[in-house]
């Protein structure tokens, strides 16, 4: 479901290549210890992914990365009839044996649902489908239809037993709000096992950094302007962190009533969450957590999201509200550069 759109991929890649070009102009002479640049481009999880990493001459992680992405896509996909998620949904009412990764991710998603008082809920797939966000056949559902579908939601009803998962009959789960964040974490695990210390992972806008650039400087990641998506509002400097954004501008349609409806649904109402925020960006070491919280805080709305940001210092937060006011957690002030005369306020 989540994130900085493909235009942000271009922004991140552009920043990356600008840095590389500057490095070439320094006159530095490569040595046998200079890490080589490796690149992997792949279309998976319904998005274009770009991964760049710096490795020693004998290290090539590309096939392992590709295999991991394809494996996780195959077990998490809600449209693949052979995936763990499809098996859980088609076997509703009974326990279904699944992989350790699926068990781990579903368990973590429900924990984050508890943390956010249900603002994240992986059981709203049937409602998302009714709106047409999974098929492209967009429509505004009848209220009676939504009321009926809401009766078959609620993450609290998911049962986990070892590597088996059960949901009630007529329920359906979808891991779209957390799958790419989890994938980024697993790719970083591969890099660490292969002793790769510098990487930039862009999974369709879900950005994750490993270490710093080879010269020791921080990675620079741009954040899109949610109103004018051809532009950015700021650049954030990162090391060993994920930066993941959810916004109403990513997937939406204009209804017959002339109103814009986006894909981030409020699990309590079944309607797109419309509580004063245009985008929410979460920055932290845990990509899965960042992915989930970017959706959950968008659903919370501005005031509750600010309160959450103050009381959960394991992540940093950037909020952009409907007036294009930008709010950040205090820790970010030394790592953020505003663009186009934008200004930020500290969340306090």
Rosetta blueprint (number, residue, H / E / L):
1 X L
2 X L
3 X L
4 X L
5 X L
6 X H
7 X H
8 X H
9 X H
10 X H
11 X H
12 X H
13 X H
14 X H
15 X H
16 X H
17 X H
18 X H
19 X H
20 X H
21 X H
22 X H
23 X H
24 X H
25 X L
26 X L
27 X L
28 X L
29 X L
30 X L
31 X L
32 X L
33 X L
34 X L
35 X L
36 X E
37 X E
38 X E
39 X E
40 X E
41 X E
42 X E
43 X E
44 X E
45 X L
46 X L
47 X E
48 X E
49 X E
50 X E
51 X E
52 X E
53 X E
54 X E
55 X E
56 X L
57 X L
58 X L
59 X L
60 X L
61 X L
62 X H
63 X H
64 X H
65 X H
66 X H
67 X H
68 X H
69 X H
70 X H
71 X H
72 X H
73 X H
74 X H
75 X H
76 X H
77 X L
78 X L
79 X L
80 X L
81 X L
82 X L
83 X L
84 X H
85 X H
86 X H
87 X H
88 X H
89 X H
90 X H
91 X L
92 X L
93 X L
94 X L
95 X L
96 X E
97 X E
98 X L
99 X L
100 X H
101 X H
102 X H
103 X H
104 X H
105 X H
106 X H
107 X H
108 X H
109 X H
110 X H
111 X H
112 X H
113 X H
114 X H
115 X H
116 X L
117 X L
118 X L
119 X L
120 X L
121 X L
122 X L
123 X L
124 X L
125 X H
126 X H
127 X H
128 X H
129 X H
130 X H
131 X H
132 X L
133 X L
134 X L
135 X L
136 X L
137 X L
138 X L
139 X L
140 X L
141 X L
142 X L
143 X H
144 X H
145 X H
146 X H
147 X H
148 X H
149 X H
150 X H
151 X L
152 X L
153 X L
154 X L
155 X H
156 X H
157 X H
158 X L
159 X E
160 X E
161 X E
162 X L
163 X L
164 X E
165 X E
166 X E
167 X L
168 X L
169 X L
170 X L
171 X L
172 X L
173 X L
174 X L
175 X L
176 X L
177 X L
178 X L
179 X H
180 X H
181 X H
182 X H
183 X H
184 X H
185 X H
186 X H
187 X H
188 X H
189 X H
190 X H
191 X H
192 X H
193 X H
194 X L
195 X L
196 X L
197 X L
198 X E
199 X E
200 X E
201 X E
202 X E
203 X E
204 X L
205 X L
206 X E
207 X E
208 X E
209 X E
210 X E
211 X L
212 X L
213 X L
214 X L
215 X L
216 X L
217 X L
218 X L
219 X E
220 X E
221 X E
222 X E
223 X E
224 X E
225 X L
226 X L
227 X L
228 X L
229 X L
230 X L
231 X L
232 X E
233 X E
234 X E
235 X E
236 X E
237 X E
238 X E
239 X L
240 X L
241 X L
242 X E
243 X E
244 X E
245 X E
246 X E
247 X E
248 X L
249 X L
250 X L
251 X L
252 X E
253 X E
254 X E
255 X L
256 X L
257 X L
258 X L
259 X L
260 X E
261 X E
262 X E
263 X L
264 X L
265 X E
266 X L
267 X L
268 X L
269 X L
270 X L
271 X L
272 X E
273 X L
274 X L
275 X L
276 X L
277 X E
278 X E
279 X E
280 X E
281 X E
282 X E
283 X E
284 X E
285 X L
286 X L
287 X H
288 X H
289 X H
290 X H
291 X H
292 X H
293 X H
294 X H
295 X H
296 X H
297 X H
298 X H
299 X H
300 X H
301 X L
302 X H
303 X H
304 X H
305 X H
306 X H
307 X H
308 X H
309 X H
310 X H
311 X H
312 X L
313 X L
314 X L
315 X L
316 X E
317 X E
318 X E
319 X E
320 X E
321 X E
322 X L
323 X L
324 X L
325 X L
326 X E
327 X E
328 X E
329 X L
330 X H
331 X H
332 X H
333 X H
334 X H
335 X L
336 X E
337 X E
338 X E
339 X L
340 X L
341 X L
342 X L
343 X L
344 X E
345 X E
346 X E
347 X L
348 X L
